[in-house]
Amino acid sequence: MTEQARTWWVVAAIGAAGVVGTLAIGAAFGMGTPDLLAILWMIVAAGVVTAAVAVVANRLLRHASLQRRFVALPIVAAAVTAANLAILYLRMAASDHDATVVITLLCYSLAAGLAVALVIARGTGGAVTHLVDTARTLGEGDLEARVGVLDAGPELDTLGATLDEMAAELATSQAREHAVEQTRRDLITAVSHDLRTPLASLRAMIEALDDGVVSDPPTVTRYVGEMRRSATQLSTLVDDLFELVQLDAGAIEAETRRARLEDLVASALAAVEPEAHAKRLALTAELGAAADADCSPRLARVLQNLLVNAVRHTPADGTVRLHAERRGDRLALEVEDTGDGIAPEDLSRIFEPFFRSDRARSGAGAGLGLTLAKRIVEAMGGRISAESAPSQGARFAVDLPL
């Protein structure tokens, strides 16, 4: 059954209930059968006229604007009232004077109804026009357009608020898309830059060896060492990029492998010990009761990246400290150093891919270590933050659920 058919059935049911109620009231006041039949005849006649007017008005106004509908409403109501009064007049045989009075009052009612309808139609029509204009503006690409406060009734107000919410979501989505595109461009630029240096170094040394420009054993040995370093740098960059792209929070949550925190810390410390020893740095690890905590093996990569970052930017004879402790159902980790520190304007960007400060904490890395650490920690449901001041070292804090 269509919506229109259901509407007509509801109208018919209401009309039937009105007929029954009217006859019941008449019977309750002592009307006889002839009078009740007369009333029934008038109701049926009036109902037929009313239905005919409603059908005609519905067809004429189906595609009309709201303003025209509001104006037509009192006209239709007056027409239905006039038809019903005509039937009543014929039945009751009222005098011509009474008919004139009724018609005069009906004309006044029609004029007053038209005036009220015009006022209502003007306000509602303006609100609808504003909605249409705002929707058209949004469709043309101006996502800053908003409907604002209409004060035109619950339905139109809700429609306006919904349109504004949709526009805000579209603007947010577009901004996010632009940010992703900008990040992609920055990533390509940074990767190109970081690949160019070791590749150029490898090419120059290979050509020198191939052309016989370098042949003495000490120089060849030095070149081989430099080539190995460049190849390692390229391999690290490729591995970091691959892990950054493949990192997925769902995959980390689905992992069943677990490891003791003490073993993960030992692995991370072993990776930085050679460089720390060369710089005479003091490496300390304070785990306490957290040593036996079960963690994802990926945490070793986070700790290694933080320690590599700390060792790389701590001057000779400095200190790098790793501290861990349980805090209820969470694990707190801290990596502190006595290094150069981070400039305040750079502190909010150190987790961005390929970001390097020109004044502090720059080095030979690819610039993905802290980004990877942040992605892994967040994929594990944790948080990572950094605190620092220039020339006062840096402190990285990791908070993870156990």
N, C-alpha and C positions, 0 to 999 in steps of 0.2 A: 504494500500500500504506500502510495506517495505521500509526501508531507502535506500537499494541498488536500488530498482526499481525507487524511486524518483530521485536518482543520475543519473541513465541512462536517464530518461526523461529530466532532466536538460541538460545533455550533448547533447542529440538529438536536443533540442530546440536551444542551442547555435550553433550547427553545421548548422541547417537550417537557422538561422539568418545570419551566415557567408556566406552560399551559395547565399542567396538573396542579401546580401550586395555586394558580388563579382560581380554578374551579373549586378546589378544596376550600379556599378562603370564602368564595361565594356561598358554597353549601354551608359553611360554618355560620354565616350570617343569616341563614334562613331563606336563601333564594330557592325558588322552585325550579322544577325541571325546564319549563319554557324559558325562564330567564337565563339559566345556565347554558341552554342550547344557543340562545341569542349571543351570549358572550363568546361561546366557542366559535360561532360563525364569524364574529368580528375578528377574533384572534386569528383564525385561519386565513381570512381575507387579508388582514394586515400582514400576516406572515408571508403570504404569497407575494404581496407587493414588496415587502422588505427584502425577500430573497432575490426577486427580480432586479431590484435596484443594486443589491450587493454584487450580483453576478456582472451586471453591466459596468459598475464602478471598478470592480476588480480587473476586468479586461482592459478598460480604458487607462487605468493607472498602473498597470503591471510594470511598464517600462518608464514610468514617469519619475522625475527627480523627487527628492524628499520635500523640497519646497512646494512643489505642485501638489504632492500628496497632503501636506499639512493644510494647504488652502482648500483642496477639494473635500477634505474631511467634514467641515461644517456644512458645506453645500449638500453633500450626500445625506448628512444627518437631518438637515432641514427638509430635503426632499422626502425622506422616509417619514418624518414627522407630519409633513403636509398630507402625504398619502393616507397615513393613519387617521389624521383628523378628518379628511374627506369621508372616509368610511364611517367614522363615528358620527359625522354630521348627517350623512344620509340615513343612518340607523336611528339616530335620536330625533331627527326632524327639527333641529334647532332653528331659531329665527335667523333672518338675514343679518340682523344687527349683531347677534352673537358670532356668526361666521365672520363678519367684518372685523370684529374685535380680535378674534383668534388669528385671522390672517395678518392683521397689523402687528400683533405681538410676535407672530412667527417671523415676519420681515425684520423686526428689530433684533430678534434673537439671531437671525441669519447674519445681519450686519455686525453685531457684536462678536459672534463666533468667528467671522472672517477677520476682524481686527486682531483678535487674540491669536488666531492661526498664523496671520502674517508675521506677528512679533516672534512667535515660537519658530516659525519656518526660517526667519531671517537669522536667528542665532544658531539653530542647528545646521542650516545650510552653510553658514560661514565656517562652522567647525569641520564639516565634511570637506569643504573646499580646501581648508588648511591641511587636512589629512592627505588629500589627493596631491596637493602641491609638494608636501614634504616627501611623500612616497616617490613622486616623479623626480625630485631633486636627488634622493638617495639612489634611484635607478640610474641617474646620469653620472654617478660616481662621487658625489659630494657626501661623504660619510659623516661630516660634521653637522648636517642638517638634523634638527630635532623638532618634534611637535610641541613639547612643553606642556603647560597646563591649559586644557581646553575648557573645563568647567561646563561641559555640555551634556552631562548625564553619565551614569555609570558605564553604559555600553561604549559610548564614544571615548570617554576618558580611559577605559581599559584598553581600547584599541590604540589610542595614542601612546599610552605607556608601553604597550607591547611593541609598537613600532620603534619607539625610542630605545628599548632594550635590544631589539634586533640590530638597530644601527650601531649601538655601542659594541655589541659582540662582533659585528662585521668589521668595525674599525680596529678592534683588538686583534682579530684574526689577520687583517691586512698588515698591521704593524708587526705581528709575529712573523708573517711571511716575508716581509721586507728585511727583518732582522736575520732570518735564516739565510736569505739570499746574500746579505752583506757578509755574514759569517762564512758562507761558502766561498765568496770572492776572496775574503781575507785568508781563508785556509789555502786556497790555490796559490795566492801570492806568496804566503809564508813558506809553503812547501817548496815552491819553485826557488825561493831564495836559499832555503836551507839545503836543497839538493845541489845548487849550483857550486857552492864553495868546495865541498869534498870531491865532487866530480871533476871540477877544474884542477884541484890539487892532484888527484889520481892521474888525470890525463897528462899533466905536465911531467910528473915523475916517470910515468910509463914511457912517454916519448923520449925523455932524457936517457932512460936505460936502453930503450930500443935503438936509439940513434948512436949509442956509444959515447954520448957526451959525458956520462958518469960511468967510471969503471973501477975506481979504487975501492977496495973492500970496505973501509970505514964508511965512505959515503953511500955505497950500495946498501950497507946494513942500516944506515940512518934512513935512507929512502924507503926501504922495506918496512921499517917501523912506522914511518909516516903513512905509508899506503895502508898498513894494517889499521892504523888509527882512523883513517878516512873511511875505510870499509866498515869498521865497527860503528862509526857515526851514522853511516847510511843504513846499516842494518837496524840500529836502534830506532832511527826515525821511521823506517818502514814498519817495524814491529809496533811502535807506539800508535802509528796511524791505523794499522789493522785492528789493534785492540780498541782504539777509540771508536771506530766505526762499528765493530761487532759487539761492543758492550751493551748488554740488555739487562734491565732490572729483573725481568721475569726469569732470565737464565740464571742469574745469581741466586734468586729465591728458590729455584728448583734444584740447586746444587745440593748434593748429599754429603760431599766430602767435607770433613772438618779437620782442624789441626789445633794443637795447643798454641796459645799465644807465645809461650816461651820459645818454641821452635821457630815460629814465624819471625820473632825478633832476632833470633840468632842468625837466621838466613839473611835478613836485611842488613844486620851489622857486618856480616862477612862480605857483603857486596861493596861496602864503603871503606872497609879497613885499610886496604892498600893506599888509597888516596889520603885517608886520615893519618896514617902512619907517616906518609911522606911529608905531611904538613905539621907533624908533631901535635895532632889534636887529641884531646882527651875525650874518648867515647864512653859514656856511662849509660846503663840501662837499669831502671828501678821498676820492677814489676810487682813485687810483693805478692799479695793473695791473688792477683789477676793472672799470674803465670800459668795457671791451669785452665784458664778460660778457653772454651771451645769456640773457634772462630772460622770464618771462611778463609781458605788458602789465599784468596785474592787480597786479603789484608796485608800479606807480605809485600805485595807490589806497592800498596799505599805507603807502608813504612819505609820501604827502600827509596821511593821517590822523595819522600820528605827528608830522609837522612842524606840522600845525594844532594839535594838542594841545600841543606844546612852545611854539609862539609864543603861544598863547592864555594860557598860565600862566607866562610869563616876564615879569618886570617890565621897565619901560623901561630902555634902555641895556644890556640883557643879551645873552647869546650863545646861539645855537642851532647845534649842530655835527652834521653828518652824516658818518659815516666808513664806508668799505667796503673789504674786502680779500678776496682769495682764500685759502682754507685747504684745499689739496688739491683735492678734488672738491666742495667746498662754498663757499658765499658767505656771508660774515659782514657784517652791517650794524648800525650803531649810530647812534642819535639821542639826543644829550645836550643838556640845557639848564641854565641857571643860574636856574631859576625857583623856585617856592614849595616844590617837593618834595611827596612823598606821605607821609601819615601811615602808620606801620607797620600799624595795624589796617585800613587801606584798601588796602594794597598787594596783598593776595591777591584783591581783588574788582574791581580796576579794569577787567578784561576782561569783566565781567558786563554784559549788556544794560541800558542806562539807569541804570547805577550812577553816582552822583555823590557825592563827598565834600562834606560841609557846610563843612568847614574849609579845604580846599585843592583846587585843580584842578577847581573847579566853574565853569560858564560857561554861555554861551547855546547850546551845542551840544545835539544830541538825545540824547547819551549812547550812541551806537552806533558811533562812530569806532573805538575800540580793540577793540570786539567784532568788527567787520568785519575789522579788521587781523588779529586772531587767527584767525578762521575762514579767511581767505584763506591765511595762512601755513601753517596746519595742512593745508589742502586741497592745498597744493603740496608736502607732505611735510616741512615745516620746523617750527621751534620759535620761539616769541617769549617773552621774559621782560622783567621790569622790576626795576630797582633804584633805591632812592631813600632819602632821609632828609629830614625836615622842614627847610626853609630851605636845603637843600644841592643843589637841583636833582634831576633825574631822568634815568635812562639806560634806554632801551629797546633790547634786543638781538634781532636776527633772524638765524636760522641756516637757510640753505636749501641743498638739493642742487642742483648744477649739471648 
